[in-house]
């Protein structure tokens, strides 16, 4: 069984360059890079190079979530300086509103 | 509310941000106590969020000293403005947006014009991703670990790195990134695609020592 009727023409062949020009849109807005356009589908089925490219780009987008877990820690100086900033704020507030101190 | 150009309003985040930023146990209580000026609560919120804020700064700036300065600025802004947080979005989403805006302001002050990514921080031809019309190298699937990806991201040109971190790592939508970077959504999409192509190229190269985050990755 096929979705194409007897009058339908095979999709026009496109080059790798033409296929790859469409990739930003295929991946945009959470797209998986899997095309719906018959021309693009046909190219993807027959081109190992573009298939590998699409797989790799999907893989990189998926692997990016690995970086969500933080792996770096600021030095203790950062918190020290934040505390100094907060102390300075409190001192300024107290001098501006002496009745509240 | 704006302070010195820093957007402090709570905008409704996309669903991906809620999924990526689930509530943390004890966070809500710490926020309420911090609003009342409780120093212990400030300390707790810092402990809960310091690593993600610092890592975000480090990825955007690629420099330990500047990343620490921006982490300090982000938390000072947070503690000064925490009274305006109404819980309409995830706290971490609010904090990360604040941090991103601070880092972008910092970069603009340094003279890095982010108005047009294409014109100002587009990499040179040497840095641009190569078109791939014929090679048959092994595919990446299953071969990339976090350390390799971290190194590759650190060595991306600034414009690519910024959009990749904001979209693929932090989960911001293209329209949000376009607003933050003052560029078009098309520009953001294009930069992201180029960033992924460049990452593929970098990840397929034999492993070599790279500058960037390695000094902080101990």
Interface residues (C-beta under 8 A of the other chain):
Chain A: X16 X17 X20 X23 X24 X25 X27 X28 X29 X30 X48 X49 X52 X53 X55 X56 X57 X59 X60 X61 X63 X64 X65 X66 X67 X68 X70 X71 X72 X73 X74 X75 X77 X78 X79 X81 X82 X85 X86 X89
Chain B: X16 X20 X39 X42 X43 X46 X50 X51 X52 X54 X55 X58 X59 X67 X68 X71 X72 X75 X76 X79 X80 X131 X132 X133 X134 X135 X136 X139 X140 X141 X144 X145 X146 X149 X150 X153 X164 X165 X168 X169 X170 X171 X174 X189 X190 X192 X193 X196 X197 X199 X200 X203 X213 X216 X217
